[in-house]
Amino acid sequence: MMNQTILLNPGPVTLTERVREAMQREDLCHREPEFAKLALDIKARLAQVYPEAAKEYEAILLTGSGTCAVEAMLSTLVPQDGKALVVTNGVYGERMAAMVTAHGKPLEVVTSQWHEPMNLIEVENRLIEDTSITHVIAVHHETTTGRLNDVAKLGQICKRKNVALLLDCVSSFGAEAIEFDAWNLDGCAATANKCLHGAPGISFVLVKRSLFDSRPSAAASVYLDLYPYYKEQQQGYSPFTQAVHVSYAFHEALIELEEMGGQIARYRHYHSLSQKIKQGLKQLGIETFLDEQDCSVVLTSFNLPSNTTYEQLHLFLKKKGFVIYAGQGGLKSSIFRIANMGNIQSDDIERLLNCFHQLSQRS
Ligand SMILES: *Cc1c(COP(=O)(O)O)cnc(C)c1O
């Protein structure tokens, strides 16, 4: 069935017909070699999205949403006798601090307001003062505001201080640049259904393989312990049932990404769409919430115009076939967000801008 609605929320995304149809393939048992072959192929393609990662990092597949991958990463890779420094400037950084706390691991938090960048001066000071910190944990693209955090700078600090970096790349993987060695990355977590254009239900962690060489499990969890997945997925199998049909779709989406030219091509496509959105809305007097140079190419937050509430704007656009996204927490009634992930083309954005234009004429 053709999709009538364009999703402009930050995942799940509007699928291509090709990806949606892949979910109709034959039913498979996840313990049969046909599924193992599919899983191995997905793993290999994922490690190749950033060619630098292919040699030293292993993609570990999980059945669950992005949060599942993030929690599995923190659960498995931060040792009980380690110490985490979580850097936050939005919902997703704060969620990771809550996870480390829930798993009973020692942590410190360097918090910034949601409209501010990460406080890197404070991060560096804490690392100088407290040499027991083993892991820095941060969000690459903070979807709360659409800020692309300055992880290049954060990563340099980690590299210099020889502290491992763990990243939530859930809303950046496949589109924004990620540097594995320069950022001292031990792992990054992401999902099928954001910049990679798969269906919801599968997430994954890219882990530095050498970490598993000698490692006893650090996870205080059975389902979220990456180590058994790592071992069994060497042959394509998993300890628990995997989302078979969603795997078909993910596989197809990864082939589509390769055919379009990979991460760099997707970055360019998103850049062009997000520029178009920003320029079009600016002409109607709708300004970005962050400075433009701080915005990702994936999602942009805008100040809500004074002549409408979020609910009115959302409903108006939904009737026209577009689903936008509200702000969270304290930003709930002051911003709205537009993501341009998924099967979205330039003419979809033209239609969207046309709707905004109609709305401005009415009031
Ligand atoms: C979407 C998102 C998540 C995870 O969300 P799920 O609803 O669990 O898929 C985590 N971090 C960031 C930065 C996100 O954008």
The ligand as an SDF file (V2000), in Angstrom:
LIG
                    3D

 15 15  0  0  0  0  0  0  0  0999 V2000
   15.4690    8.3370   18.7430 C   0  0  0  0  0  0  0  0  0  0  0  0
   16.6260    8.4650   19.6690 C   0  0  0  0  0  0  0  0  0  0  0  0
   16.9260    7.4970   20.6520 C   0  0  0  0  0  0  0  0  0  0  0  0
   16.1590    6.2240   20.8700 C   0  0  0  0  0  0  0  0  0  0  0  0
   14.8320    6.2540   20.6960 O   0  0  0  0  0  0  0  0  0  0  0  0
   13.9220    4.9360   20.5550 P   0  0  0  0  0  0  0  0  0  0  0  0
   12.5670    5.5200   20.6790 O   0  0  0  0  0  0  0  0  0  0  0  0
   14.2840    4.0140   21.6500 O   0  0  0  0  0  0  0  0  0  0  0  0
   14.2240    4.3310   19.2120 O   0  0  0  0  0  0  0  0  0  0  0  0
   18.0670    7.6620   21.4120 C   0  0  0  0  0  0  0  0  0  0  0  0
   18.8720    8.7060   21.2390 N   0  0  0  0  0  0  0  0  0  0  0  0
   18.6410    9.6480   20.2990 C   0  0  0  0  0  0  0  0  0  0  0  0
   19.6280   10.7560   20.1440 C   0  0  0  0  0  0  0  0  0  0  0  0
   17.5080    9.5510   19.4990 C   0  0  0  0  0  0  0  0  0  0  0  0
   17.2730   10.4920   18.5690 O   0  0  0  0  0  0  0  0  0  0  0  0
  1  2  1  0
  2  3  1  0
  2 14  2  0
  3  4  1  0
  3 10  2  0
  4  5  1  0
  5  6  1  0
  6  7  2  0
  6  8  1  0
  6  9  1  0
 10 11  1  0
 11 12  2  0
 12 13  1  0
 12 14  1  0
 14 15  1  0
M  END
$$$$
